[in-house]
Amino acid sequence: MPAELKRTYGTRAATRPLLPSSPTSELTTPPPPKRKRPFTDRPTEQNTPTKKARRTLKAEPKLKAGDKLKGNSKQPKLTQLHFSLDTPTLRTCPLCDLSYTRGAPDDEALHKAHCARVQRGLEWGKEEQREAVKAGVEELQSNVKLRNGARGRVICFRPDIGGKIAAKLAVLLETIRLALSSPPLSPAVLRRSKIYLFLLATPGISSTREKIVGCVVAQRISTAMAIARPAEVSAALSSPSSSQTQPSETITSSQSTLSSSQDSSESSAVPVTLLPVDSSTNLYVHPQPLPTPMGIPRLFVSSEHRRLGIASRLLTAAAETFILGCPLSPARGDVAFTQPTGAGKAVLEAWGKGGVRIYEEEGNI
């Protein structure tokens, strides 16, 4: 029987690390051991996926016959509309007398701007004042006190001025044309004219501002017609010869009804003719042309600043300075107007003192 062999060695030598054949160098460092990042240190937004909401299409329930009747009852109540042919779309503003179409954006914007200018006037800013010094605008009167205590000044310039003042003048003349329902001034009339403005000082937050509240256009003319007195008009209307004519036609009467000092036989042979200017205001003139140096084709004062003496201030300044070195007097018949309105006739009678005449605007060019 063979003898049993006993092992005298173990497996521990196999588990020992192998020694390197060459000595280790101090310059080379062993690589650091790799460590996994803990799960708790990772950001949650990367690890947690976002859940998208699912869209579910709900099937519409089928309506029954009874349900359809209930759904129709929830509809808004309809209203029967009709065309209103009796309501006019054209409206006349009681403040500025401008007629415009209601509902039209262009007409309403034009009316809004025009009505504000007619009531409160136009702004005279710092840019216009800077150009006034360079353009030679004359300041005729300063620190003029009105009846309500406000103060202003009167300036004068030629219509052929340029720059900002020319643009402001164009807007002002267009406002006057619409307010008076008058034709625009022709270039021939403007070449023989001067512009007189009344600037009213209005205190502002930072500085004093000025507004154009009055305007007078003075024109160089040659002849005009004298206005008939009320006694002459009433006598001409009551004469038998005037009853055969229409109110808008020529009114003829005998000279005996106009002057009691002349003999009746002489007066019946000399007829007197009166030309109607405005029959509604009972304004008639004698047809004989008389020499007159200055005419007023346009006169305008904003509605909020009337009855303060602005018109008379402007007319007086124009009469004194229109002809250099030759002041004019309305009482002597040196000033004439063109077909004044009702308000213009009141100014004509109060300022003119019975001597103002009437002339044709385009006939004195």
C-alpha positions, 0 to 999 in steps of 0.5 A: 500500500503506497504511502499517502502524500501530504502537502506541505505548501498552501495557496497563500503565495498565489494571492500575494501581489507580484513584485515589479521586476524594475524598481519603482520611480518617484516621477510616476504616480499611480492613477487615482482609483475611479470612484462612481458618483453617488446617486444622491449627488446627481441633479434631479432635473436630469434624472427625473424625466418630465411627464407630458400630459396626454390629450384626450379627445372627449367625444361629444355627446349625441344630442337628443331631440329634446336637448336640441330645443334647449340649446336653441333657447340659449342663443342671443335674441336677435333684433330687427334693424331698419334704415333710418332715412329721416336722420341726416348724416350731415351735422352742423356744429353749433360752436364753429358752424362747420358742417361735417359728415357724422361717422366719417373719420376724416370729417370728424378729425377735421371738425375737432381740430377746426372747432378747437382753433375757432374757440381758443385760437392757434399757438404761437410757440418759441420757434415762431418767435425766433423766426419773427426776429430774423424775418422782420416781424414788427411789434406795433403794440406791447402790453395791451390790456384787455377788458378782462385784465388779460394782456397781449401784443399786436404784431404785423408782417407781410404775407410772403414771409417764409418758414414756420410763420408761413405755415402758421399763417396758412393754417390760420387763413384756412381756419378763417375761410371755414369759419366765415364760409368765404372764398380763399384769398387769391395771391394777387390780394395777398401781394397787396396786403399786410397781416395783423395778429393779436397775441394773447399771453397765457401763463403756463407751468414753466413759462408764458405762452402766447396764442393767436386770438385775433387777425386782420388782413388789410389790403391796398385798394383804390375805390369803395362805396358808401353805406346807406343810412337806415333812413335812406334804406327805409325811404327807398323801400317804401317808395312806389318804384321799389315795390316793383323790384325784388329785394335782391335787385336794385332799389330806386327811390326819388331824391325827395325822400332822402333830403327834405331840404331840396324842392319836390320838383327837383328831387323827382327828376333825380333818382337814387339807386341803392345796391343790396349787400346783405338784405338780412342785415338791411345793408345797402350801399350807394353805387358811386365809387369813392376813393378809399386807400385801405380795405379789410377783406378778413377779420377774425377773433376766436369765440372765447375772446370776443367782446374784449376789444381785440378787433378794435385794437387790431383795426386801429393799429392797421389804420395807423400803420398801413401807410407809412407816415399817413394814419387813416381815419374810418370816420373820414371814409378811409377804410372799407370792408368786404360784405361783413357778416352779422358780427362784422357789421356790429364791429363796422358800426361801432368802430367805423362811426358811420364812415366805413365803406364797402368794396369788392375784394377782387375788383380793386386789384 
